[in-house]
Amino acid sequence: MENEFGSDFMTIVDEDGSEYELEVLSTLEYNGCTYLAVIPAGSEDGQELEVSILKSVEEDGEPILCAIENEQELETVYQRIMDQLYEEDQED
């Protein structure tokens, strides 16, 4: 999801129809699934960021993003994404 022009942004709609714009920090392919590390778009520098990890799943043939319910899966994916982000920072 990364491109040479910078971060990717996406708009998601929740069950109530509210729209949220998110900035995708990183994606991870793990155990045949795709995970995204996202923050609210427009987060200010210096502001403590709350990173959310979402899982892409297919429902009725459409990809949707959902929270990770399994605590072990969340911890494993979180650590892998943070390692990946750290490696990217070291390369810059």
C-alpha positions as CSV (number, residue, x, y, z in Angstrom):
1,M,0.0,0.0,0.0
2,E,3.0,2.3,0.2
3,N,4.0,4.3,-2.8
4,E,6.8,6.7,-3.6
5,F,4.8,9.8,-2.9
6,G,4.3,9.1,0.8
7,S,1.6,7.6,3.0
8,D,-1.7,6.2,1.8
9,F,-5.0,7.5,3.1
10,M,-8.3,5.7,3.2
11,T,-11.9,6.5,4.3
12,I,-13.8,3.9,6.1
13,V,-17.5,3.9,7.1
14,D,-18.6,2.3,10.4
15,E,-21.8,0.4,11.1
16,D,-23.6,3.7,11.9
17,G,-22.6,5.3,8.6
18,S,-20.0,7.6,10.2
19,E,-16.9,8.2,8.0
20,Y,-13.3,8.3,9.2
21,E,-10.2,9.1,7.3
22,L,-7.2,7.1,8.2
23,E,-3.5,7.2,7.3
24,V,-2.0,3.8,6.6
25,L,1.4,3.6,8.2
26,S,2.2,0.0,7.2
27,T,0.8,-3.2,5.9
28,L,1.7,-6.7,6.9
29,E,1.0,-10.0,5.2
30,Y,1.1,-12.7,7.9
31,N,-0.4,-16.2,7.9
32,G,-2.3,-15.6,4.7
33,C,-4.0,-12.4,6.1
34,T,-3.4,-8.7,5.5
35,Y,-3.1,-6.3,8.5
36,L,-2.9,-2.5,8.4
37,A,-1.4,-0.2,11.0
38,V,-3.4,3.1,10.8
39,I,-3.8,6.4,12.6
40,P,-6.4,9.1,12.3
41,A,-5.6,11.3,9.3
42,G,-4.3,14.7,10.1
43,S,-2.7,13.7,13.4
44,E,-0.4,16.5,14.5
45,D,3.4,16.0,14.8
46,G,4.3,15.9,18.5
47,Q,0.9,14.6,19.4
48,E,0.9,11.1,20.9
49,L,-0.4,8.8,18.2
50,E,-2.8,6.0,18.8
51,V,-1.9,3.3,16.3
52,S,-4.7,0.9,15.4
53,I,-4.1,-2.5,13.9
54,L,-6.9,-3.7,11.6
55,K,-7.3,-7.0,9.8
56,S,-8.6,-7.2,6.2
57,V,-11.2,-10.0,5.8
58,E,-13.6,-10.8,3.0
59,E,-17.3,-10.7,3.7
60,D,-19.7,-11.4,0.8
61,G,-16.8,-11.1,-1.6
62,E,-16.0,-7.6,-0.4
63,P,-12.9,-6.7,1.7
64,I,-13.7,-5.2,5.1
65,L,-11.5,-4.0,7.9
66,C,-12.1,-5.3,11.4
67,A,-10.6,-5.3,14.9
68,I,-8.5,-8.2,15.9
69,E,-10.4,-10.2,18.6
70,N,-7.7,-12.7,19.5
71,E,-5.2,-11.2,22.0
72,Q,-2.3,-13.4,20.9
73,E,-2.9,-12.7,17.2
74,L,-3.0,-8.9,18.0
75,E,0.2,-9.0,20.1
76,T,2.1,-11.0,17.4
77,V,0.9,-8.8,14.5
78,Y,1.6,-5.6,16.5
79,Q,5.2,-6.7,17.2
80,R,5.8,-7.6,13.6
81,I,4.4,-4.3,12.3
82,M,6.4,-2.3,14.9
83,D,9.6,-4.2,13.9
84,Q,8.8,-3.5,10.2
85,L,8.3,0.2,10.9
86,Y,11.5,0.4,12.9
87,E,13.4,-1.2,10.1
88,E,11.9,1.3,7.6
89,D,13.1,4.2,9.9
90,Q,16.6,2.8,10.1
91,E,16.8,2.7,6.3
92,D,15.9,6.4,5.9
